[in-house]
Amino acid sequence: MTAQRTASPLPHTYTGPALLVSLLLIDSLHFVFARLMLPHANPFLSALFVMTVGVVEVGIFGVVTGRLGISTFTNHWRFFLAIGFCIGVSTAISYSAVALIDPGTASILNKTSIIYGLAFGFFWLGDRFSPVQIVGAGVALIGLIIITFQPGDYLRVGSLMIVVSTLLYSTHTALTQRYSGGMDLLNFFFYRLLFTALFLFAIAGFQGELALPATPTAWGLLILAGTVDVVISRTLYYTALRRLDMSIFSIVLTAGPVAAILWSFLLFDVFPNPRQLLGGGVVLAGVLVVTAGPILIRRRRRRELVAGTAD
């Protein structure tokens, strides 16, 4: 009996760390997959087919489980139209940008989404932030400038594309936080993917790039990316988000670029240059200050409360 009681907590004990490690390894693969598919398909087509794989897999799961319905779409079609546009254009830009910038540096720049989130929260959603968080945002912006504005149009254009892509994705996040309350997660996820795929289809068609992938390798990579980078990655993301404190969750995700740099080095033998590493370190330091700020404030208030009670 004693052995059973001591053994039972172990799976729960290791669930959290295992979930976070899995999320970091898989979430960091977004730009890696985009670079892997670059020689095999047009970036707009790659983004379209990757998202379509996600739509099909999530749709099949929803139909089989009987949880997929039409009411979420009919009641919120304007919302899905808006976020589909933001995510679709963001994905198309990010898939194109990896031709100009390595996946590790792109992943670092992508973390400016937290800074954009602060801005949307402050100016639109009515959030309030501490002076520490404002300082952290300023530090991250300095790092962004170090990476983006450097000699040579080659790297600068790629960096700016990631910055624009991240801004669009952060806009979708702000819209989601404001208008998606109460939506069933499966239905929200399906229609989010569906409208994103429709906008990517329109972008590829406008570019005159609509065509089926030509090789089995391309098909294999697209299916793999859709399954891992869309379905599994976002499932892990939302699961971790629901289980962890938001501040802790954000801090953990700042380690994502480290994994992306390692993937980039192992797969492409590409490593950020010293200036990119310096700017990336400054960006991550600023993001860490922003996300750690609320935790530090809460701890200080607890200590003050305990001290006041003791007096």
N, C-alpha and C positions, 0 to 999 in steps of 0.2 A: 504494500500500500504506500509506504513512504517513497519507494523508488518511483512509483507511478506519479505521485504528486510532484516530485522534483523534476521528472522528465517532461511532464506535459507543458511547462512554460517555454521550453526550448524553441519549438517552432515559432511561437509568437516573438520570442526574443530576437530571432534572426530574420524575421520577416521584414522589419523596417530597413536594416542595413542592406539586405539582399535587394529590396525594391529600389533603394537609392542607387546602388551600384549598377543595377540593370538599367535604370533610367539614364544615368550619366553616360554609360557606354553607348546606348542606343540613340539617345537624344543628340549626342554629338556627331552622329553619322549623316545629318541632313546635307551639309555641304560636301561631305565625302561622297555620298551617292550622286550628287549633282556632278561632281568632277569625274566620277567613274563612267557616267553615261555620256559625257561630252563627246568622246570619239565615235559614239554609236548612233546618236540621234540629235536632231536639233533641240536646243534647250527648251523651246516652247512645247515641242512634242513630248519631250521627256517629262516635263511638269504635268502636261495633260494626261498622259497614260499612267503616271504614278498616282495621280489623284483619282483617276477612273478605277484603278485597281482597288483603291480604298473604298470608293463608292460601292462597287460590286460586292466586296467582302462584307462590309458593314450592312449593306442592304440585304444580302442573303441571310446573315445572322438575325436581322430584325424580322424578316419574314418567317424564318423557321421558328423563332421563339414567339411569334405572334405579337411582338411589341411595337412594330413599325406601323404608324398611322399617318393619315393625311391632315388631321386637324392642326398639328403643329405648323405645317406649311401654310394652310389657308388662313390661320390666325396671325401669322408673323411673316408673310412673304416679303414685305418691304425690308424687314430686318435681315432676312437671309440674302436678299438682293444686295444690300449694302455690304455685309461682311464677305459675301462671295466675291464681290468686286475687289475689296481690299486684299483678301488672301490670294485671289487669282493673280492680280497684278504683282503683288509682293513675291509670290512663288516664281512667276515668270522672270522677274528681275534677278532674284537670287540665283536661279539656275543659269542665267546668262552671265552673271558676275564672276562665277568660278573660273571662267576662261581668262580672267584678268587678275584674280587674287587667289591666294592659296586658302584651302578650307580652314586652316587653323586661325589665320587672321580674320577671315570672314566670321568665324564663330565668336571671336572676341568682340568684333564690332556689333554683332547681333545682340550682345548683352546690353547695349545702350537702350534696348527695349524697356529696361527697368526705369531708366531716366525719362523716357517718353511716358511711361506709365505714371510717374510722379507728376509730370506736367499735366496730363489729362485729368488725373485725380484732383489736382489743385485748382485748375482753371474751369473744369467742367463738372466733375463729380462731387465737388464740395469737400474734398479731403483736406486735412491740415497736416503739416509736416514740421518736424523739429528743425532747429538751426543745424544740428549735426547732419541731418539728411540733405539739407540744402547745400552744405559744404561738400558732402560726398558727391552730389550731382555735379557741382562745379569741377571737382577733381576729375570725374569721369569725362566731362566735356573737354578738359585739357588733354587727356589721353586720346580722345577722339580726334582732336586737331593734330596731335603729333603723328598719328597714323595716316590721316587723310591728306594733309597738306605737306607733301614731301616731293623732292625733285622727281620729275618724270611723269608724264600723263598716264603711263601704263597702270601703275598701282593706284594713282589718285582716282581715276575713273572707276576702277573696281571697288574701291573703298566707298566712294559716294553712292554707287549703286546699292551696296549693302545698307548704307545709312537710310536711303530712301525706302528700300524694301522693308527694313525694320520699322520705320515710321508707319508704313501702311499696315503692317501686321499689328503694331501697337494700337492703331486706330480701331482695328477689328476687336482687339481685346477690350478696349474701353467701351465700345458699343455692346459687346457681349455682357460686360459687367453691369451695364445700365439697363439693358432690355431683355436679357434672357432668363431672368429670375423665374423660377417655377417650371421651366421647360424640362421635360423628360430628357435625360442625358443622351440616350440612344437616338431619339428622334432629332434632337438638336445636332448631334454629331453627323448623322446621315445627311440632313439637309444642308448643313454647313459644307460638307464635302461635295454634295451634288451641285450646289450653286458655284462653288469654286471651280469644279470641273467644267461647268457650262461657260464660265468666263474664260477659262484657259482655252476651251474649244474655239471661242470667238476670237481670241488673240491669235491663236495659231492659224485660223482661217483668214484673218485679216492680213497676216504675214505671208499667206500663200504657202504655208508649210504643212498642210494637212496630208499626211501619208502614214501608212502602217510601217512600223519598224521592219527593217530589211533582213535582219539576221537573228538566229536563235539566241545568240549572246545578248543582243539588245533586248529581246523579249524577256529573257531570264533576269537581267538586271532590273528591268522595269517592274516585273512582278515582285522581285525581291525587295526593291525599294518601296513599292506601294504597301507591301505587307509589313515590313519592318519600320520604315520611316513614317508611315501614316497610321496604320492600324495599331501595331504593337506600341510604337512610341507614344502616340496620344493616349492610348489606354493606360499605359504606365504613368503618364503625366497626370491625368485626371485622378487616378487612384492615389498617387502620392500626394497630390494637392488636397484631397479629402482627408487624408490621414495625418498630415503634418501641419504644424503651425506655419502660417504663410511666410513669416520672416525666416524661419529655419529653412523652409522649402526654397526660397529665393537665394539664400546664402549657399546652399548646397549646389544649386544650378550654376553658380558662378564658376564652379570647377569644370563645367562642360568644355570650355575652350581648351583646357589642358588635355582632355581626352581627344578633342578634335585635332590638336597639333600632333599628338602621338599617332593617331590614325593616318594623318596626312604624311607624316615622316615615314611610316612603315609601308604605306601603299604607293606613295608617289615620290618618295625621297625628297620632299619639299619641306623646308623649315623657314619660319619667319625670320627676316633679317633683324639686326640689332635694333634699328629704329622701330620696327613693328613690335618687337618684344617689349621695348621700353614703353611705347604708347599703350600696348595691350596691358602691361602691368599696371599702368596708371588708371586705365579704364576699369580694370577689375578691382583695384584698390578703392576707387570711388564707388563702384557698385556695392562692394562689401560694406563700406561705411553707411551707405543708404539703407541697405537691408538689415544691418546689425543695429542701426539707431534705435528702432522701437524696442528691441530686446534689452539694450543697455538702459533705456529709460525705465522700462518696467522693473528691471532689477533694482535700479536706484530707488524707485518708489517703494518697492517691497522692503528694502533695507530701512528706508525712512519710516515706514509704517511700523516695522518691527521695533525700531529704536524708540518711536513714540509710545508704543504699547508698553515697552519695558520701563519707560520713565513713569 
